[in-house]
Amino acid sequence: MADMKVDEMSFEQAMSELEQVVGQLERGDVPLEDSIKLYERGAELKKRCETKLKEAEEKVAQITLSRDGQPSGTTPVEGL
Protein backbone atom coordinates (compact mmCIF):
# COMPACT_ATOMS: atom_id res chain seq x y z
CA MET A 1 0.00 0.00 0.00
CA ALA A 2 3.00 2.30 0.46
CA ASP A 3 3.09 2.66 -3.32
CA MET A 4 -0.41 4.17 -3.41
CA LYS A 5 -0.68 7.95 -3.48
CA VAL A 6 -2.00 9.22 -0.16
CA ASP A 7 -4.48 11.61 -1.80
CA GLU A 8 -6.12 8.64 -3.57
CA MET A 9 -6.63 6.58 -0.39
CA SER A 10 -9.88 6.02 1.39
CA PHE A 11 -10.04 6.82 5.09
CA GLU A 12 -9.75 3.13 5.94
CA GLN A 13 -6.71 2.61 3.72
CA ALA A 14 -4.93 5.65 5.13
CA MET A 15 -5.73 4.68 8.72
CA SER A 16 -4.52 1.13 8.20
CA GLU A 17 -1.21 2.25 6.75
CA LEU A 18 -0.84 4.91 9.44
CA GLU A 19 -1.22 2.21 12.09
CA GLN A 20 1.53 0.21 10.36
CA VAL A 21 3.82 3.24 10.22
CA VAL A 22 3.28 4.01 13.90
CA GLY A 23 3.99 0.39 14.78
CA GLN A 24 7.27 0.42 12.88
CA LEU A 25 8.35 3.69 14.47
CA GLU A 26 7.41 2.50 17.96
CA ARG A 27 9.47 -0.68 17.59
CA GLY A 28 12.52 1.50 16.95
CA ASP A 29 14.26 -1.08 14.79
CA VAL A 30 14.18 1.07 11.64
CA PRO A 31 17.33 2.90 10.46
CA LEU A 32 17.29 6.68 10.89
CA GLU A 33 16.81 7.51 7.21
CA ASP A 34 13.91 5.08 6.95
CA SER A 35 12.43 6.49 10.16
CA ILE A 36 12.44 9.95 8.66
CA LYS A 37 10.68 8.69 5.52
CA LEU A 38 8.16 6.77 7.64
CA TYR A 39 7.49 9.85 9.76
CA GLU A 40 6.89 11.97 6.64
CA ARG A 41 4.57 9.32 5.19
CA GLY A 42 2.78 9.12 8.52
CA ALA A 43 2.25 12.88 8.54
CA GLU A 44 0.71 12.70 5.06
CA LEU A 45 -1.53 9.80 6.11
CA LYS A 46 -2.67 11.66 9.23
CA LYS A 47 -3.57 14.69 7.13
CA ARG A 48 -5.53 12.47 4.71
CA CYS A 49 -7.47 10.88 7.58
CA GLU A 50 -8.30 14.32 9.00
CA THR A 51 -9.48 15.51 5.58
CA LYS A 52 -11.70 12.47 5.04
CA LEU A 53 -13.19 12.83 8.55
CA LYS A 54 -13.94 16.50 7.91
CA GLU A 55 -15.66 15.59 4.64
CA ALA A 56 -17.80 13.02 6.44
CA GLU A 57 -18.68 15.48 9.21
CA GLU A 58 -19.76 18.03 6.61
CA LYS A 59 -21.99 15.48 4.88
CA VAL A 60 -23.61 14.53 8.20
CA ALA A 61 -24.10 18.20 9.04
CA GLN A 62 -26.06 18.61 5.80
CA ILE A 63 -28.68 16.02 6.72
CA THR A 64 -31.96 17.55 7.76
CA LEU A 65 -34.64 15.74 9.74
CA SER A 66 -38.40 15.90 9.40
CA ARG A 67 -40.68 16.55 12.38
CA ASP A 68 -40.76 12.82 13.15
CA GLY A 69 -36.97 12.60 13.20
CA GLN A 70 -36.54 10.92 9.82
CA PRO A 71 -33.96 12.17 7.30
CA SER A 72 -35.78 14.43 4.86
CA GLY A 73 -33.00 15.85 2.73
CA THR A 74 -29.89 17.92 2.95
CA THR A 75 -29.08 21.56 3.44
CA PRO A 76 -25.96 23.36 2.25
CA VAL A 77 -23.17 23.70 4.77
CA GLU A 78 -22.09 27.31 5.19
CA GLY A 79 -18.54 28.06 4.11
CA LEU A 80 -18.26 25.32 1.47
C-alpha positions as CSV (number, residue, x, y, z in Angstrom):
1,M,0.0,0.0,0.0
2,A,3.0,2.3,0.5
3,D,3.1,2.7,-3.3
4,M,-0.4,4.2,-3.4
5,K,-0.7,7.9,-3.5
6,V,-2.0,9.2,-0.2
7,D,-4.5,11.6,-1.8
8,E,-6.1,8.6,-3.6
9,M,-6.6,6.6,-0.4
10,S,-9.9,6.0,1.4
11,F,-10.0,6.8,5.1
12,E,-9.7,3.1,5.9
13,Q,-6.7,2.6,3.7
14,A,-4.9,5.6,5.1
15,M,-5.7,4.7,8.7
16,S,-4.5,1.1,8.2
17,E,-1.2,2.3,6.7
18,L,-0.8,4.9,9.4
19,E,-1.2,2.2,12.1
20,Q,1.5,0.2,10.4
21,V,3.8,3.2,10.2
22,V,3.3,4.0,13.9
23,G,4.0,0.4,14.8
24,Q,7.3,0.4,12.9
25,L,8.3,3.7,14.5
26,E,7.4,2.5,18.0
27,R,9.5,-0.7,17.6
28,G,12.5,1.5,17.0
29,D,14.3,-1.1,14.8
30,V,14.2,1.1,11.6
31,P,17.3,2.9,10.5
32,L,17.3,6.7,10.9
33,E,16.8,7.5,7.2
34,D,13.9,5.1,6.9
35,S,12.4,6.5,10.2
36,I,12.4,10.0,8.7
37,K,10.7,8.7,5.5
38,L,8.2,6.8,7.6
39,Y,7.5,9.9,9.8
40,E,6.9,12.0,6.6
41,R,4.6,9.3,5.2
42,G,2.8,9.1,8.5
43,A,2.2,12.9,8.5
44,E,0.7,12.7,5.1
45,L,-1.5,9.8,6.1
46,K,-2.7,11.7,9.2
47,K,-3.6,14.7,7.1
48,R,-5.5,12.5,4.7
49,C,-7.5,10.9,7.6
50,E,-8.3,14.3,9.0
51,T,-9.5,15.5,5.6
52,K,-11.7,12.5,5.0
53,L,-13.2,12.8,8.5
54,K,-13.9,16.5,7.9
55,E,-15.7,15.6,4.6
56,A,-17.8,13.0,6.4
57,E,-18.7,15.5,9.2
58,E,-19.8,18.0,6.6
59,K,-22.0,15.5,4.9
60,V,-23.6,14.5,8.2
61,A,-24.1,18.2,9.0
62,Q,-26.1,18.6,5.8
63,I,-28.7,16.0,6.7
64,T,-32.0,17.6,7.8
65,L,-34.6,15.7,9.7
66,S,-38.4,15.9,9.4
67,R,-40.7,16.5,12.4
68,D,-40.8,12.8,13.1
69,G,-37.0,12.6,13.2
70,Q,-36.5,10.9,9.8
71,P,-34.0,12.2,7.3
72,S,-35.8,14.4,4.9
73,G,-33.0,15.8,2.7
74,T,-29.9,17.9,2.9
75,T,-29.1,21.6,3.4
76,P,-26.0,23.4,2.3
77,V,-23.2,23.7,4.8
78,E,-22.1,27.3,5.2
79,G,-18.5,28.1,4.1
80,L,-18.3,25.3,1.5
